[in-house]
Amino acid sequence: MAEQQLPPQIDKTDEYIDLIEEIRLRTWARRNYRRPEERDARWHPVIHDEMKRKDAETAV
């Protein structure tokens, strides 16, 4: 599967995101998983959270 376009970088991290946007970001994170050292610090916190969840799943 080809890598999807990168998600928007963080503009305003304190802004509320709706459920649809959160699902979109989490789905992107799953499809474009990166090892911790390869993750861009500018990615949205939801992306980092989902990648950390995947880290925990694979560590079990």
Number of C-alpha atoms within 10 A of each C-alpha: 4 6 8 9 8 10 13 10 12 12 10 8 12 7 7 9 11 8 9 9 12 15 14 13 21 19 14 19 23 14 14 15 18 14 9 11 7 8 13 12 11 11 18 20 13 18 24 21 13 18 23 16 13 14 15 10 9 8 7 5
